[in-house]
């Protein structure tokens, strides 16, 4: 599997970068459509993308580097080498959410309503971005048999054949899960029984449920003591999302 799509003179253009760029572009278009439907100025969406995406990438990289500091402390020149992979989605979400919150508050926008608008595009972008892991042959699961991998298309089989062994295509599991969550969010976002912020909280909960279980297949998990960091964060995100939905609904009933 060649991670390089093509070359421009001495510069190599990698599939990872192409897919990340595609993810941002498609996610932004979805957010534009949702913003118009919710009567939010699309200029704010563009501003959020221009602010949050760079911060999210930095957050994703720093999160990954922090959990692999033993390696990066001895290879400092590798820290900015994101084209080699090594972006942790939870770090990106934390960084992007923090930057977005600051911008939204500064502009006097409704945080929950704006978060709802952004959520479908974010999860679709995540679904697309996971394919970057495929071309880098990273973020896969444990070994599987030839019989098991034969259930998948030939190009998946080829990409998951690494050093003489087939592996779980966990990137595909998560991409398909994220795509399903995207469809659910589009449907729920058009239901009047949901309150502002609940599409966003459902996004966090559903994505985290899928990530929790898929992470169990991974062989390259970032660890938090004896636990997989992604599972710890995912479990906390599910609990927080459910708590906030229940709490905010109860508060409305008492008003």
ZADO-1210 file (C-alpha; in nm, 4 decimals, padded with zeros to 6 digits):
<atoms>
<atom x="00.0000" y="00.0000" z="00.0000" code="UNK" pos="1"/>
<atom x="00.1602" y="00.3231" z="-00.1180" code="UNK" pos="2"/>
<atom x="00.0769" y="00.6171" z="00.1122" code="UNK" pos="3"/>
<atom x="00.1892" y="00.8629" z="-00.1569" code="UNK" pos="4"/>
<atom x="-00.0788" y="00.9647" z="-00.4082" code="UNK" pos="5"/>
<atom x="00.1534" y="01.1535" z="-00.6428" code="UNK" pos="6"/>
<atom x="00.4585" y="01.3777" z="-00.6491" code="UNK" pos="7"/>
<atom x="00.5005" y="01.7403" z="-00.7475" code="UNK" pos="8"/>
<atom x="00.8700" y="01.7718" z="-00.8131" code="UNK" pos="9"/>
<atom x="01.0457" y="01.6966" z="-00.4848" code="UNK" pos="10"/>
<atom x="00.7191" y="01.7120" z="-00.2876" code="UNK" pos="11"/>
<atom x="00.5176" y="01.3990" z="-00.2115" code="UNK" pos="12"/>
<atom x="00.1414" y="01.4399" z="-00.1781" code="UNK" pos="13"/>
<atom x="00.0097" y="01.1746" z="00.0576" code="UNK" pos="14"/>
<atom x="-00.3324" y="01.0146" z="00.0630" code="UNK" pos="15"/>
<atom x="-00.3500" y="01.0964" z="00.4331" code="UNK" pos="16"/>
<atom x="-00.3348" y="01.4695" z="00.3625" code="UNK" pos="17"/>
<atom x="-00.5765" y="01.4458" z="00.0699" code="UNK" pos="18"/>
<atom x="-00.8326" y="01.2637" z="00.2818" code="UNK" pos="19"/>
<atom x="-00.7934" y="01.5036" z="00.5726" code="UNK" pos="20"/>
<atom x="-00.8480" y="01.7962" z="00.3374" code="UNK" pos="21"/>
<atom x="-01.1500" y="01.6246" z="00.1830" code="UNK" pos="22"/>
<atom x="-01.2913" y="01.5576" z="00.5291" code="UNK" pos="23"/>
<atom x="-01.2665" y="01.9257" z="00.6225" code="UNK" pos="24"/>
<atom x="-01.4173" y="02.0417" z="00.2921" code="UNK" pos="25"/>
<atom x="-01.7123" y="01.8007" z="00.3012" code="UNK" pos="26"/>
<atom x="-01.7772" y="01.8646" z="00.6698" code="UNK" pos="27"/>
<atom x="-01.7785" y="02.2388" z="00.6060" code="UNK" pos="28"/>
<atom x="-02.0323" y="02.2056" z="00.3232" code="UNK" pos="29"/>
<atom x="-02.2639" y="02.0022" z="00.5454" code="UNK" pos="30"/>
<atom x="-02.2310" y="02.2649" z="00.8189" code="UNK" pos="31"/>
<atom x="-02.3199" y="02.5392" z="00.5678" code="UNK" pos="32"/>
<atom x="-02.6409" y="02.3585" z="00.4734" code="UNK" pos="33"/>
<atom x="-02.7323" y="02.3007" z="00.8371" code="UNK" pos="34"/>
<atom x="-02.6558" y="02.6636" z="00.9257" code="UNK" pos="35"/>
<atom x="-02.8894" y="02.7958" z="00.6576" code="UNK" pos="36"/>
<atom x="-03.1621" y="02.5642" z="00.7831" code="UNK" pos="37"/>
<atom x="-03.1119" y="02.6930" z="01.1383" code="UNK" pos="38"/>
<atom x="-03.0832" y="03.0597" z="01.0335" code="UNK" pos="39"/>
<atom x="-02.7205" y="03.0928" z="01.1374" code="UNK" pos="40"/>
<atom x="-02.4957" y="03.3184" z="00.9303" code="UNK" pos="41"/>
<atom x="-02.2701" y="03.0876" z="00.7202" code="UNK" pos="42"/>
<atom x="-01.9863" y="03.3358" z="00.7752" code="UNK" pos="43"/>
<atom x="-01.9745" y="03.2195" z="01.1360" code="UNK" pos="44"/>
<atom x="-01.9403" y="02.8605" z="01.0162" code="UNK" pos="45"/>
<atom x="-01.6500" y="02.9530" z="00.7915" code="UNK" pos="46"/>
<atom x="-01.4844" y="03.1424" z="01.0757" code="UNK" pos="47"/>
<atom x="-01.5299" y="02.8447" z="01.3065" code="UNK" pos="48"/>
<atom x="-01.3722" y="02.6125" z="01.0513" code="UNK" pos="49"/>
<atom x="-01.0772" y="02.8448" z="00.9939" code="UNK" pos="50"/>
<atom x="-01.0200" y="02.8732" z="01.3689" code="UNK" pos="51"/>
<atom x="-01.1112" y="02.5276" z="01.4952" code="UNK" pos="52"/>
<atom x="-00.9524" y="02.3067" z="01.2303" code="UNK" pos="53"/>
<atom x="-00.5931" y="02.4274" z="01.2864" code="UNK" pos="54"/>
<atom x="-00.6414" y="02.4150" z="01.6638" code="UNK" pos="55"/>
<atom x="-00.7942" y="02.0673" z="01.6349" code="UNK" pos="56"/>
<atom x="-00.4976" y="01.9409" z="01.4325" code="UNK" pos="57"/>
<atom x="-00.2545" y="02.0845" z="01.6859" code="UNK" pos="58"/>
<atom x="-00.4579" y="01.9350" z="01.9700" code="UNK" pos="59"/>
<atom x="-00.4721" y="01.5965" z="01.7979" code="UNK" pos="60"/>
<atom x="-00.0969" y="01.5968" z="01.7478" code="UNK" pos="61"/>
<atom x="-00.0081" y="01.7162" z="02.0973" code="UNK" pos="62"/>
<atom x="-00.2410" y="01.4570" z="02.2506" code="UNK" pos="63"/>
<atom x="-00.0718" y="01.1809" z="02.0508" code="UNK" pos="64"/>
<atom x="00.2777" y="01.3103" z="02.1243" code="UNK" pos="65"/>
<atom x="00.2012" y="01.3377" z="02.4965" code="UNK" pos="66"/>
<atom x="00.1025" y="00.9709" z="02.5124" code="UNK" pos="67"/>
<atom x="00.4158" y="00.8717" z="02.3194" code="UNK" pos="68"/>
<atom x="00.6576" y="01.1096" z="02.4871" code="UNK" pos="69"/>
<atom x="00.9265" y="00.8467" z="02.5435" code="UNK" pos="70"/>
<atom x="00.9693" y="00.8238" z="02.1668" code="UNK" pos="71"/>
<atom x="00.9217" y="01.1894" z="02.0752" code="UNK" pos="72"/>
<atom x="01.1465" y="01.3213" z="02.3526" code="UNK" pos="73"/>
<atom x="01.4301" y="01.1357" z="02.1819" code="UNK" pos="74"/>
<atom x="01.3123" y="01.2320" z="01.8318" code="UNK" pos="75"/>
<atom x="01.1960" y="01.5921" z="01.8600" code="UNK" pos="76"/>
<atom x="01.2227" y="01.6460" z="01.4846" code="UNK" pos="77"/>
<atom x="00.9399" y="01.3928" z="01.4418" code="UNK" pos="78"/>
<atom x="00.6860" y="01.5962" z="01.6411" code="UNK" pos="79"/>
<atom x="00.5668" y="01.8062" z="01.3439" code="UNK" pos="80"/>
<atom x="00.5752" y="01.5083" z="01.1023" code="UNK" pos="81"/>
<atom x="00.1984" y="01.4589" z="01.0917" code="UNK" pos="82"/>
<atom x="00.2250" y="01.3115" z="00.7416" code="UNK" pos="83"/>
<atom x="00.3584" y="00.9992" z="00.9094" code="UNK" pos="84"/>
<atom x="00.0304" y="00.9684" z="01.0965" code="UNK" pos="85"/>
<atom x="-00.0171" y="01.0139" z="01.4667" code="UNK" pos="86"/>
<atom x="-00.3243" y="01.2318" z="01.5164" code="UNK" pos="87"/>
<atom x="-00.5467" y="01.1410" z="01.8109" code="UNK" pos="88"/>
<atom x="-00.9097" y="01.2282" z="01.7407" code="UNK" pos="89"/>
<atom x="-00.9915" y="01.2932" z="02.1062" code="UNK" pos="90"/>
<atom x="-00.7174" y="01.5545" z="02.1260" code="UNK" pos="91"/>
<atom x="-00.8577" y="01.7125" z="01.8116" code="UNK" pos="92"/>
<atom x="-01.2107" y="01.7199" z="01.9492" code="UNK" pos="93"/>
<atom x="-01.0962" y="01.8738" z="02.2762" code="UNK" pos="94"/>
<atom x="-00.8899" y="02.1407" z="02.0999" code="UNK" pos="95"/>
<atom x="-01.1554" y="02.2178" z="01.8405" code="UNK" pos="96"/>
<atom x="-01.4333" y="02.2317" z="02.0980" code="UNK" pos="97"/>
<atom x="-01.2368" y="02.4690" z="02.3202" code="UNK" pos="98"/>
<atom x="-01.1560" y="02.7019" z="02.0292" code="UNK" pos="99"/>
<atom x="-01.5141" y="02.6886" z="01.9054" code="UNK" pos="100"/>
<atom x="-01.6548" y="02.7650" z="02.2490" code="UNK" pos="101"/>
<atom x="-01.4366" y="03.0744" z="02.2826" code="UNK" pos="102"/>
<atom x="-01.5368" y="03.2036" z="01.9376" code="UNK" pos="103"/>
<atom x="-01.9075" y="03.1356" z="01.9897" code="UNK" pos="104"/>
<atom x="-01.9129" y="03.3113" z="02.3265" code="UNK" pos="105"/>
<atom x="-01.7141" y="03.6053" z="02.1926" code="UNK" pos="106"/>
<atom x="-01.9631" y="03.6524" z="01.9070" code="UNK" pos="107"/>
<atom x="-02.2660" y="03.6144" z="02.1328" code="UNK" pos="108"/>
<atom x="-02.4002" y="03.3081" z="01.9520" code="UNK" pos="109"/>
<atom x="-02.6023" y="03.0252" z="02.1036" code="UNK" pos="110"/>
<atom x="-02.3420" y="02.7589" z="02.1835" code="UNK" pos="111"/>
<atom x="-02.5807" y="02.4636" z="02.1833" code="UNK" pos="112"/>
<atom x="-02.7552" y="02.5616" z="01.8610" code="UNK" pos="113"/>
<atom x="-02.4238" y="02.6184" z="01.6847" code="UNK" pos="114"/>
<atom x="-02.2851" y="02.2886" z="01.8135" code="UNK" pos="115"/>
<atom x="-02.5904" y="02.1112" z="01.6714" code="UNK" pos="116"/>
<atom x="-02.5238" y="02.2667" z="01.3316" code="UNK" pos="117"/>
<atom x="-02.1594" y="02.1587" z="01.3301" code="UNK" pos="118"/>
<atom x="-02.2072" y="01.8010" z="01.4549" code="UNK" pos="119"/>
<atom x="-02.3236" y="01.6215" z="01.1354" code="UNK" pos="120"/>
<atom x="-02.0363" y="01.7688" z="00.9359" code="UNK" pos="121"/>
<atom x="-01.7845" y="01.6764" z="01.2039" code="UNK" pos="122"/>
<atom x="-01.8880" y="01.3110" z="01.2195" code="UNK" pos="123"/>
<atom x="-01.8966" y="01.2822" z="00.8393" code="UNK" pos="124"/>
<atom x="-01.5485" y="01.4344" z="00.8295" code="UNK" pos="125"/>
<atom x="-01.4361" y="01.1739" z="01.0820" code="UNK" pos="126"/>
<atom x="-01.5800" y="00.8982" z="00.8619" code="UNK" pos="127"/>
<atom x="-01.3798" y="01.0246" z="00.5639" code="UNK" pos="128"/>
<atom x="-01.0641" y="01.0956" z="00.7608" code="UNK" pos="129"/>
<atom x="-01.0412" y="00.7379" z="00.8910" code="UNK" pos="130"/>
<atom x="-00.9483" y="00.6259" z="00.5412" code="UNK" pos="131"/>
<atom x="-00.6216" y="00.8115" z="00.5855" code="UNK" pos="132"/>
<atom x="-00.5319" y="00.5437" z="00.8397" code="UNK" pos="133"/>
<atom x="-00.5964" y="00.2806" z="00.5743" code="UNK" pos="134"/>
<atom x="-00.3449" y="00.4293" z="00.3322" code="UNK" pos="135"/>
<atom x="-00.0907" y="00.4697" z="00.6126" code="UNK" pos="136"/>
<atom x="-00.1613" y="00.1123" z="00.7238" code="UNK" pos="137"/>
<atom x="-00.2047" y="00.2275" z="01.0818" code="UNK" pos="138"/>
<atom x="-00.4716" y="00.2208" z="01.3530" code="UNK" pos="139"/>
<atom x="-00.5634" y="-00.1353" z="01.2589" code="UNK" pos="140"/>
<atom x="-00.6751" y="-00.4137" z="01.4869" code="UNK" pos="141"/>
<atom x="-00.5217" y="-00.7437" z="01.5820" code="UNK" pos="142"/>
<atom x="-00.4382" y="-01.0330" z="01.3478" code="UNK" pos="143"/>
<atom x="-00.7205" y="-01.2152" z="01.1673" code="UNK" pos="144"/>
<atom x="-00.7361" y="-01.5232" z="00.9496" code="UNK" pos="145"/>
<atom x="-00.7423" y="-01.5306" z="00.5707" code="UNK" pos="146"/>
<atom x="-01.0959" y="-01.6689" z="00.5945" code="UNK" pos="147"/>
<atom x="-01.2103" y="-01.3706" z="00.8009" code="UNK" pos="148"/>
<atom x="-01.0544" y="-01.0998" z="00.5833" code="UNK" pos="149"/>
<atom x="-01.1918" y="-01.2643" z="00.2671" code="UNK" pos="150"/>
<atom x="-01.5331" y="-01.1207" z="00.3604" code="UNK" pos="151"/>
<atom x="-01.4033" y="-00.7761" z="00.2666" code="UNK" pos="152"/>
<atom x="-01.3351" y="-00.6260" z="-00.0790" code="UNK" pos="153"/>
<atom x="-01.0023" y="-00.7100" z="-00.2390" code="UNK" pos="154"/>
<atom x="-00.8520" y="-00.3642" z="-00.1871" code="UNK" pos="155"/>
<atom x="-00.9274" y="-00.3868" z="00.1865" code="UNK" pos="156"/>
<atom x="-00.7664" y="-00.7289" z="00.2003" code="UNK" pos="157"/>
<atom x="-00.4595" y="-00.5949" z="00.0228" code="UNK" pos="158"/>
<atom x="-00.4324" y="-00.2920" z="00.2511" code="UNK" pos="159"/>
<atom x="-00.4707" y="-00.5006" z="00.5655" code="UNK" pos="160"/>
<atom x="-00.1993" y="-00.7474" z="00.4633" code="UNK" pos="161"/>
<atom x="00.0981" y="-00.6110" z="00.6547" code="UNK" pos="162"/>
<atom x="00.4291" y="-00.7928" z="00.7018" code="UNK" pos="163"/>
<atom x="00.2798" y="-01.1270" z="00.6039" code="UNK" pos="164"/>
<atom x="-00.0275" y="-01.1021" z="00.8293" code="UNK" pos="165"/>
<atom x="-00.3891" y="-00.9881" z="00.7879" code="UNK" pos="166"/>
<atom x="-00.5358" y="-00.7473" z="01.0436" code="UNK" pos="167"/>
<atom x="-00.8772" y="-00.6200" z="01.1535" code="UNK" pos="168"/>
<atom x="-00.9693" y="-00.3171" z="00.9368" code="UNK" pos="169"/>
<atom x="-01.0742" y="-00.1128" z="01.2383" code="UNK" pos="170"/>
<atom x="-01.0538" y="00.2061" z="01.0330" code="UNK" pos="171"/>
<atom x="-01.3399" y="00.0651" z="00.8240" code="UNK" pos="172"/>
<atom x="-01.5456" y="-00.0317" z="01.1284" code="UNK" pos="173"/>
<atom x="-01.5198" y="00.3193" z="01.2661" code="UNK" pos="174"/>
<atom x="-01.5768" y="00.4858" z="00.9299" code="UNK" pos="175"/>
<atom x="-01.8994" y="00.2907" z="00.8760" code="UNK" pos="176"/>
<atom x="-02.0127" y="00.3572" z="01.2327" code="UNK" pos="177"/>
<atom x="-01.9482" y="00.7289" z="01.1895" code="UNK" pos="178"/>
<atom x="-02.1400" y="00.7272" z="00.8613" code="UNK" pos="179"/>
<atom x="-02.4364" y="00.5660" z="01.0380" code="UNK" pos="180"/>
<atom x="-02.4173" y="00.8282" z="01.3141" code="UNK" pos="181"/>
<atom x="-02.4158" y="01.1002" z="01.0459" code="UNK" pos="182"/>
<atom x="-02.7426" y="00.9671" z="00.9015" code="UNK" pos="183"/>
<atom x="-02.8975" y="00.9463" z="01.2492" code="UNK" pos="184"/>
<atom x="-02.7974" y="01.3059" z="01.3265" code="UNK" pos="185"/>
<atom x="-02.9447" y="01.4342" z="00.9998" code="UNK" pos="186"/>
<atom x="-03.2738" y="01.2631" z="01.0808" code="UNK" pos="187"/>
<atom x="-03.2833" y="01.3703" z="01.4457" code="UNK" pos="188"/>
<atom x="-03.1851" y="01.7258" z="01.3567" code="UNK" pos="189"/>
<atom x="-03.5154" y="01.7634" z="01.1767" code="UNK" pos="190"/>
<atom x="-03.7280" y="01.6427" z="01.4684" code="UNK" pos="191"/>
<atom x="-03.8993" y="01.9099" z="01.6746" code="UNK" pos="192"/>
<atom x="-03.8985" y="01.7129" z="01.9995" code="UNK" pos="193"/>
<atom x="-03.5228" y="01.7635" z="02.0380" code="UNK" pos="194"/>
<atom x="-03.3968" y="02.0697" z="02.2215" code="UNK" pos="195"/>
<atom x="-03.0984" y="02.2841" z="02.1274" code="UNK" pos="196"/>
<atom x="-02.7778" y="02.1012" z="02.2064" code="UNK" pos="197"/>
<atom x="-02.9208" y="01.7519" z="02.1978" code="UNK" pos="198"/>
<atom x="-02.8022" y="01.6704" z="01.8459" code="UNK" pos="199"/>
<atom x="-02.4508" y="01.7613" z="01.9600" code="UNK" pos="200"/>
<atom x="-02.4792" y="01.5560" z="02.2786" code="UNK" pos="201"/>
<atom x="-02.6208" y="01.2595" z="02.0855" code="UNK" pos="202"/>
<atom x="-02.3278" y="01.2905" z="01.8466" code="UNK" pos="203"/>
<atom x="-02.0829" y="01.2724" z="02.1369" code="UNK" pos="204"/>
<atom x="-02.2646" y="00.9763" z="02.2902" code="UNK" pos="205"/>
<atom x="-02.3080" y="00.7711" z="01.9727" code="UNK" pos="206"/>
<atom x="-01.9581" y="00.8329" z="01.8430" code="UNK" pos="207"/>
<atom x="-01.8150" y="00.7432" z="02.1826" code="UNK" pos="208"/>
<atom x="-02.0146" y="00.4192" z="02.2070" code="UNK" pos="209"/>
<atom x="-01.8765" y="00.3049" z="01.8730" code="UNK" pos="210"/>
<atom x="-01.5241" y="00.4169" z="01.9534" code="UNK" pos="211"/>
<atom x="-01.5307" y="00.2392" z="02.2897" code="UNK" pos="212"/>
<atom x="-01.6020" y="-00.1005" z="02.1360" code="UNK" pos="213"/>
<atom x="-01.3882" y="-00.0584" z="01.8230" code="UNK" pos="214"/>
<atom x="-01.0927" y="00.0521" z="02.0357" code="UNK" pos="215"/>
<atom x="-01.0940" y="-00.2945" z="02.1907" code="UNK" pos="216"/>
<atom x="-00.9727" y="-00.4354" z="01.8580" code="UNK" pos="217"/>
<atom x="-00.6843" y="-00.1893" z="01.8222" code="UNK" pos="218"/>
<atom x="-00.3228" y="-00.2883" z="01.8768" code="UNK" pos="219"/>
<atom x="-00.1814" y="00.0649" z="01.8948" code="UNK" pos="220"/>
<atom x="-00.4010" y="00.2156" z="02.1642" code="UNK" pos="221"/>
<atom x="-00.2718" y="00.5066" z="02.3672" code="UNK" pos="222"/>
<atom x="-00.2649" y="00.3872" z="02.7272" code="UNK" pos="223"/>
<atom x="-00.3674" y="00.5572" z="03.0493" code="UNK" pos="224"/>
<atom x="-00.2086" y="00.3307" z="03.3055" code="UNK" pos="225"/>
<atom x="-00.3643" y="-00.0141" z="03.2505" code="UNK" pos="226"/>
<atom x="-00.6556" y="00.1305" z="03.0508" code="UNK" pos="227"/>
<atom x="-00.6954" y="00.2322" z="02.6883" code="UNK" pos="228"/>
<atom x="-00.7154" y="00.6119" z="02.6907" code="UNK" pos="229"/>
<atom x="-00.9746" y="00.6237" z="02.4119" code="UNK" pos="230"/>
<atom x="-01.2051" y="00.3919" z="02.6058" code="UNK" pos="231"/>
<atom x="-01.1723" y="00.5986" z="02.9213" code="UNK" pos="232"/>
<atom x="-01.2485" y="00.9218" z="02.7344" code="UNK" pos="233"/>
<atom x="-01.5324" y="00.7579" z="02.5405" code="UNK" pos="234"/>
<atom x="-01.6968" y="00.6219" z="02.8544" code="UNK" pos="235"/>
<atom x="-01.6706" y="00.9641" z="03.0187" code="UNK" pos="236"/>
<atom x="-01.8179" y="01.1320" z="02.7082" code="UNK" pos="237"/>
<atom x="-02.1166" y="00.8960" z="02.7027" code="UNK" pos="238"/>
<atom x="-02.1827" y="00.9505" z="03.0730" code="UNK" pos="239"/>
<atom x="-02.1475" y="01.3290" z="03.0418" code="UNK" pos="240"/>
<atom x="-02.3728" y="01.3453" z="02.7351" code="UNK" pos="241"/>
<atom x="-02.6514" y="01.1417" z="02.8935" code="UNK" pos="242"/>
<atom x="-02.6219" y="01.3401" z="03.2167" code="UNK" pos="243"/>
<atom x="-02.6452" y="01.6743" z="03.0346" code="UNK" pos="244"/>
<atom x="-02.9456" y="01.5682" z="02.8265" code="UNK" pos="245"/>
<atom x="-03.1346" y="01.4541" z="03.1371" code="UNK" pos="246"/>
<atom x="-03.0289" y="01.7540" z="03.3465" code="UNK" pos="247"/>
<atom x="-03.1152" y="02.0136" z="03.0829" code="UNK" pos="248"/>
<atom x="-03.4578" y="01.8576" z="03.0215" code="UNK" pos="249"/>
<atom x="-03.5343" y="01.8500" z="03.3937" code="UNK" pos="250"/>
<atom x="-03.4288" y="02.2128" z="03.4276" code="UNK" pos="251"/>
<atom x="-03.6713" y="02.3121" z="03.1516" code="UNK" pos="252"/>
<atom x="-03.9572" y="02.1330" z="03.3272" code="UNK" pos="253"/>
<atom x="-03.8978" y="02.3329" z="03.6448" code="UNK" pos="254"/>
<atom x="-03.8838" y="02.6692" z="03.4668" code="UNK" pos="255"/>
</atoms>
